[in-house]
Amino acid sequence: MTKHRLAIVKEGETLEGKASPPFERLARSCSPGDSDHRGVISIALALTHRCITSTVPPSAIGDLLQGTTAVHLWLVGATTLDSAQKVRASIFQAANATETITRRAVTQATIKLRSSATSPLDQHADHVVERYAGLGAHFAVAGVCHLLDALEDPSIAQQVLQDIEGARAYQSVGLGAARHPAFRKAAWDQASWESSRLGGSKDGGSVQTSLALQVFHEYLGGRWRAHADAERIFVEDFVAWALKGRAQPSFF
């Protein structure tokens, strides 16, 4: 009978859970410039490109596409690490502008799509829509910057996958549940019911308003978690597909 022993995890080898275990192990064990490093970057590049084209409008995506192009050129040996880092600096400097343009584009688009239905939460919820859209762009920018950083330090590629998860979740909630009239009404109605139990009708409605804001964000938090989980599953499936056939190390 083959005896198995419990492997002792060395200091610095504990998985942090930032990405799927196979991807994290590969990103933390490869050496800069080797074939595994290029594989890690290729996977992160494909996912990052999908993220930025879905969370940032065409009017703001130019700098980010320069970043993904620089990564592609590095992969094929057509640019240097120094050149890629210059692109990274430019993207970081334009981060605020990218977020602002994204928020403005969403505001202009949602004005035309607003329902005739109204809710006391509308003004606040409209602000949340803009904020979440901006946060989606913020994490998309972070993803590209971390992708460029990973050209020098492969382990940073793990952070790219977390950035993608955040970007996609904020954008999905902001343009989905946060702007849905029925969602807003549900939060207001729930707050109305809870307020009536607390005697809120005697204070001019301030209790209901406060509760409505809290309930609205509790609802949004649940939706954000659901979208983030769905995105993580998609990313993990993509990583598994990309690494399919690659020999996995044995730890026993």
N, C-alpha and C positions, 0 to 999 in steps of 0.2 A: 504494500500500500504506500502510495506517495504521501509523504508528510508535508504539510503546508505550514509555513510559519507566518506570523503576523509581521508585515513589513512596517518598519519604523519610518515615519515621515520625517525627513530631515528639515532642519530649520530653513525657512525660505522656500520650501516646496509645498506648503499648505495651499490648497486651492482657495481662492478668495470668492468664487462664485460670480465674478463679473461677466463670465461668458460660459458657454457649455464646456464641461470638463475636457473633452478632446481638443477644443480650440485653445483653451487656457493653457493646457499642458504644452501644446505645440508652440504657442506664442512665448511661453516662458523658458522653453528649453532650447529653442533654435538659436543659431548664431547670426549676427548681422550679415546680410548678404548671401547666406546659403540658400539652398533650394527650399527648405522648410520656411524660412523667412519670407521668401517670395510667394510661397503658397499662402501663407497667412495674410500677406498684403493683398494678394489677388482676391481672396475671399472678402476681406474687409472693404476693398474697393468696390466690388460688385454691389454689396449691401449699402454702402454709402451713397453710391450713385442713385440707386433706387430711392433712398431716403430723401435726398436733396431735391430730386425732381418731383417729389410728391408733397413736400412741405414748404418749399420756397417758390414764389411766383417767378415767371420768366424775367420780369423786370428787375429781380434782385439776385438771380442765380449766377450771373456772369463770373463773379469772383470765385464762387465755389466750384464751378466747372473748370476754372483754371487750376484749382487745387487737384481735382481728380485727374485732370490731364497730366499734371506734373507727376503724379504717382504712376500713371500708366507709362510715361516716358522713362521714369526711373526703372520700372520693371523690365523694359526692353533695352535698357542701357543707353538711352538717348539723352539723358540729362544727369547732372551731378546732384549729390545730396545738398550742396550749398545752394544751388539754383532752386531746388525744391523748398528749402527753408526760407528763401526770399519770398516765394509765393505764399508760404504760410504766414509770414509777417504781414503781408498785404491783406490777406483774408482776415486776420485778427484785427487789424486796424479798421477794416470796413464792417466789423460785426454789428455795431450799433446801427449803421445805415441799412444793413441787410434786414435787421429786425424791424426797423421803422417802415421800410418799404413794404415788407410783408404785412404788417398790421394795417397799413393804409390800403393795400390791395384788398385785404379781407373786408375792411369796412366798406369800401366802395362796392364790392360784390354783394355783401349781405344786405345793404340798403335796398337793393332791387329785389331781394328775395324774401324780405320780411313779410310775415303774415299780418293780416288785418287784426288778428286776435291780439289782445293786450293783456298784460299782467303787471301788477305793482312791482315785479322783479325785473321788468324789461330793461330799465336803464342800467342797473347793476349787471345783469346778465350780458347785455351788449358789450359792456366793458370787459367782462370775463372772456367773451369770444375773441376780442382783440388781443387780450393778454395771452391767452393760450396759443393763439396763432403766432404771436411773437416768441413765446417760449419754444414752440416747435421749431421756428427758425433759429433760435439761440442754440438749441441742442444740435441742429443740423450743422451749424457753423463749427461747434465744438467737435463734432464727429470728423469733419474734414481736417481740422487742425490736429486732432489726435492721430488721424491717419497719416498725415505728413510727419508727425513726431515719431510714429512707429517705423518710419524708414531707417531711423537711427537706432531706436530701441524697440525691438519686436514686441516686448511685453505690453507696450502701450496699446497695441491693437485690441486688447480686451476692452479697454475703455470705449473704443469706437462702437462696439456692439451695444454698450449701455447707452451711449449717446443716441444711437438710432432708436432704441426702445423708447427713450424719453421723447424724442422729436415726434415720432409717429403717434404716440399716445396722446400728447398734448394737442397735436393738430386734429386728431380724430375726435377728441372730446370737444374741442373748441368749435369745430365746424359741424359737429353732430349734436350731441345732447344739449350743450350749453345754449344753442340757438333754437332748440325745438320748443314751440309754444306749449305743447302738452306737458313737456318735462318741467317747464317753469311753473305751469299751473299746478302740477302735482306737488311741487315743493311748497307752493303757497297754500294749497288746500290742506296739506299735512300740518303746516305751521298753524293754520287757522284752527284745526281740530285740537292740537296740543295747547294752543293759547287759551282756548275756551275752558279747558280743564284747569288752567292755572289762573283763571279769572282775568285774562288779558283784555276782555272787552271793557274793563273799567279804566284802562289807562290810555285810551285813545288809539289803541292799536300798536303801540311801540313794542310790546312783547311779541306780537305776531310778526312784525317786521323783522325783529332780531332773530326770531326762530326761523323765519323763512330763509334768511341769508344763510344761517347755519345748516338747515336741511338741504338747501340747494347745493352747498359745497360738499355736504356729506354724500349726496347723490352723485355729484361730479367725481368725487374721490373713488366711489365704487366703479364708475364707468372708466375712469383713468386706469384703475388696476386691471380691469377686464381687457382693455385695449393693450396695455403693456404686456400682459400675460400672453395674449394672442400673438403679439409681435415677437415675443421671445420664442414662442413655439415655432413660428415661421423661420426665424433666424437659426434656431437649433436644427430644424429640418434641413435648411439650406447648407449649413456647415456639415451635417452628417452626409448629405449627398456629395458635397465637394470633397470630403475626405474619404469617400467610399473607395475601398480597394487599397488604401494606404495601410501598411502593416502597423499595427498598434503594439506598443511596448508591453511586455509582461512584467507585473510587479510582484510575482510570487515565484 
